[in-house]
Amino acid sequence: MKTLSITLARIARLRTGKAEQLHSRNRLATLTNFGSNPGKLKARYYLPNNLAKKPALVVVLHGCTQIPADYDVCSGWSKLADKHGFALLYPQQVRGNNGNLCFNWFLPGDIRRGAGEALSIRQMIQTMCSRHKVSKERIYVTGLSAGGAMANVLLSTYPEVFAGGAIIAGLPYATALTVSEAFERMRGHGIPNPRELRAKVLAASSHSGPWPTISVWHGTRDSTVAEVNARAIVEQWRGVHDLGTAPTVTETIDGQKRKVWKDNDGRELVSFYSIEGMGHGLPLDVASGYGKSGPYMLDVGISSTAHIAHSWGLTRKLTRDRRDKAKPPSASSLNADRSPSAQNKIGKIIGDALRAAGLTR
């Protein structure tokens, strides 16, 4: 049986976690009046108390069935922003556009420059820049699944806006233009060759460079979006950056494989994290202090949030937040008092703690 101290420590963690979740769910503000909004999206944002004078901005795109508040709690982005002073923007899909709350990364009217959902998000970014003095040289975008695919849409259609992007369990740009094609690409079927993939990004705008840096994250056991899509995204952006086929560096980071393509000056332009054994979701390391497990939020021992933020220069270094752990009681303390009154007090403490954690009434 678990000792009393372990049980109480677990209850305390549940109670703290529940309080943190409620706090995080309520901390995102609503962005209004951000333009014509042709994509009919909503928007949430977060500004930490220690916001820098010219802060960086991270645009975070949720996956299907998700909402910004829950994505923020589980990903840990606002907690990281609290520590390092950058701003967050959370575009939000609505059921009127997509019944499953997926960004429409596969509809022509939503993935063109100057139209649909892509333009709506661009307008949100412009509004954040004007209202909160965001540094236009330090705007980044990341997303999961459909959000990852839409992040790739933004990087392709507005490459001059972004310094970098991180695509998690996403898909290459403009490879599907209908719902049926979207499902085919998710299964890994019909993906164009590298030359065609590169051409799609180059045709999406008149931009000729420099191009945003790209990191790609994908689980090897993703049965929702086949991993071949991750490799196609790498090929798409490797081609745009005019990089060689072979990676410059192959290494292991937090137990996971990472391939990096650098330019002649040694700058990391494209990177690919292959997460062994992970299914469809966002890679997390809950022990780092950033993020919580949940649907499509997977504790696999590597924090994509922390690594992505660090690669963009948003954090000074990669660190883990250390939390004090309850010390196990000594044998003498366990046997110190077995009287009925002491046992009644213990029972009351446990009952109060269970009720406070919402585990009983």
N, C-alpha and C positions, 0 to 999 in steps of 0.2 A: 504493500500500500504506500501511497505517497505520504510523506510526512506533512504535518500541519503547516509548517513554514512554506513548503513548496506549493501547497494548495492555496495558501493565502497570497503568496507571491504571484501565482497565476491569476487569481481573482483581481489583484491590484493591477496587473498588466491589462487585463480585459477592461477594467474600469477606466484606466488611463487611456487605453486605445479608443474606447468609445467616446470619451471626452474630446480627444484629439480629433477624431473623425467628425464629430458634430461641429467643432471649432473650424475645421478645414472646410466643411461643406458650406459654412456660413461666411467664409472669408473672401470669396470671389465676388467682385462687384459687377454690375451690369453695364455694358458699354452701349450707349444709345446715340442716335443721330450721327451715324458714321458714314452717311452717304446715301446714294440711291438704292443700294443693296439689291441688285438684280437677282441674286441667288436666294433672297428671302431667308437669310440665316440670322441667328442670334449671336450674341457675343458676350463673353465674360472676361474679366481681367483681374490682375492682382498686382498691387504695388506694396512692397515691404516698407516698414517704417524707416529703414536705413537706405532708401532708394538713392542711388548715385545721382550726381548733378546732371550727367548725360548718360543715363542708364542704357545698358544693352536690353534688347527685347527678344524673348523667346516665344514664338508662336507654337502652340501645342494643339494638335488635332486628335481628337478621341476616335476610337474605333466604333464599329457597329454596336448598337444596343447600349452604348455608354453615354454619359453626360459629363460635362467638364468638372463638376464638383467631385464626383467619384473618381474620375481619372486623376485629378490633382491629389486627392488623399492617397491613392495607391502608388502613384508614380513618384511622389515626393518632391515635385518641382517647386511648389511654393515654400516648402521648408528649406530647400536649397537657396531660393531667392532671399529668404529672411537672413540667411548667413552672409550672402555675397552681394546683395543690393541691386539685382537686376529685375526688370519688369516681365510680366507674363501676359499673354493674350490667348484666350481660349475661344476660338470660333465654335459655334454650337449648331449642329444640324437639328432640323425640326421634322416632325412626322409628316407634315404637309409636303415636304420634298422627298422624303424617303421613309417608308413605314418602319424600317429597322434602324433608323437614325444613322445610316451610312452616308458619308459624303459621296456625292455622285461623280466619282473619279472616272467613270466610263461613259458619261453622256457628253456628246460634242458641245452642247450649249453651256456646259459648266466647266469645261477644261480648256477653253480658249482664252487668250489674253484679251482683256476688255469685255468679258462676258460672264454671266452666271455666277456660280459660287466662287470661282477664282477671283473675279473682280470684287465681289463682296468682301473677301478676306483682304484683298489689297486695300480696299477702302478702310477697313478696320485698322490696318497697320498705319496708314496715313494719319488717321485720327489719333492713334496712340502717339505718333511722332509729334504732332502739333500740340496736343494737350499736355503731354508729359515729358517733352524735351528729350525724346529717345534719340540716341546716337544712330544716325542713318547708316553708319559704317558697321554697326554691330547688331544687325537683325538676323535672327536664325529661325529655322522652322524644323519641327519634328512631329512625327505622328505614328500611330499604330494601325496596322491593317488597312482598312479603307482610309483612315487618317494618314497612314504612311503613303498610300497611293496619292492622296490629295496633296500631301507635302511635296511629292515628286511633281505633281501638276504645277504647284506654285514655283518650285525651283526651275522648272522648264519654261513657264510662261512669263515669269518675272525674275529672271536670273540676276538682273542688276540690283534688285532689292536686297538679296540675301548674301551674307558672308559665308554661310554654311547651312547644311541640312543633314538630318539624320532620319533615315527611313527604316522603320521597324515592321517586319512581316508585311511589307508592302509590295507594290507591283511597278513595272516600268511604265514610263509615260506614253500615253496615246496608243496602247496596244489593244484596247478594246473600246468599241464605240456603241455597243448595245449590251443589254443585260445578258443575253446568251453568250456573247463573246467574253463578257466579264467572267462568267463561270468557267468558261474554257481556259482562260488565262490563269485563273486561280488554281485550276488543276494542273497547270503547266503545259497546256497544249497550245500550239499555234503561235508561239512566241517568235517574233521576227529575228533575223540574224543581226550580228553586231553593227554592221554598216547601216541597216535600216533603223535600228534603235537609235544610233547617233543622229541620223538625219531627222528623226522626229523631234528631238530637242532643238536642233539647229533651226528647224522650220517654225518653232513655236513663238519666236520673237526675232527682232532684228539685231539683237545683242550679239556682239562678237568677242566678248571677254573683257576682263577676267571673269572666270566662272566660280560659282560657290564650291566650297569643299563639301564632300559627300561621305557620310558613313552609313553603312548598311548593316542591319542586324536581323538575324533569322535563325529559327530553331531547326535542327536537322530532322525533327519528327513532326513538323508542322503539317497536319493533314487538312488544313483549311486553305492555306495559300502555299502551294508547293515551293520548296526551296529553290527550284530552278529560277523562280522570279527574282530572288535576291541576286543570283549570278547574272541575270539579264540586266538588272539595275546597275551592277558594277560595270558590265560591258557598255551600257549606255553612257555612263559618265566617264569611264576610262576613255572612250572614244571622243567624247566632247573635249576632254582635257588633253587629248592627243598623247596618251601615255602608252607605254609598252604593254605587251600581253602579260608578261611575267611580273608578279609583285616584286617590289623593291625589298620588302621585309616580310618574313613569315615568322610569327612568334606566338607565345602563349601568354595570355593575360587573364589573371584570375581563373586559371584552369581551362580557358577557352581559346580556340584558334582565332588568330587575327592576321589578316593579310593587308599590307599597305602598299599603295602605289604613290611614289614621290616624284616631284619634278627634278630638274637638274640642280636646283638650289637646295634640295633636301626638304622641301615643304611637303607635308602629307596632304594629298589632294583627294584620294579615294581610299577608303578602308572598308574591310568586310569582316564582321564578327560572326562566326559560325558557332552557335550555341548547341553543343552536343546533347542530344536526347531531349531537347526542349520542344514542346508543342507550340501552338499558336498563342502568342502573347508577348508581353513586355518583360524583358529580363530584369530581375531585381535581386538585390542582396539586402534583405530586410535587416540583417545584422549591422549594416553600415549606418543605420539610423535614418535612411531615406527610403520611404515606400512601405507599403503594406500589401500582403497577398490578397488576392481577390480574383474574380472571374477575368481571365486573360491577363492577369497580373501575377507573374510566376517567379517565385523565390528560387533562383537557380545559382546563387552565389556570385553573381556579377551584376553590378548596378549600372544599367545602361544610362540612367539619368545622370549619375555622377561622372561617368566616363565621357558622355557627350558634352556635358557642361565644361568639363576640364579641357576637352579638345578644342572648345571654342574660346578658351581663355577666360571663362566666367568665374572660375575658382582658382585660388592660388596653388592648391595642391590637392591631391586625392587623399582624403582622410576618412576615418570611420568615427562616428560619434560614439563615445564610450558611455555606457549606462551602468550605474551601480547595480549590482545583483545582490539579492538577499543572501546572506551567509547562512549555511545550514546550521541548525542548532546543535549544541553539544549533547552528548548522551545524558549528562547530568541535568541539563535544562529540560530535556524531554521527560525526565522522570521526577522533576522537582516537585510537582504538585498534582496529585491524582484525586483530590478531594472532590465530592459532588459539586461544591460551589464553584471550584475552579473549572470543572467540566462544563457547568452551566454557562459560565462567562465565555468560555471558548465557543460553545455552541451559538451563543448570541452574536459573538463577533463574526463567525462564519455566516450566520443567517443575514446579518446586516450587510456584510460584504457581497453576498449573492444578490440581495435585493438592489444594492447600489449599482451592481454591474448589469442589472437587468436580466439576470439569469433565473430569478424566481420572484414571486410576489410576497 
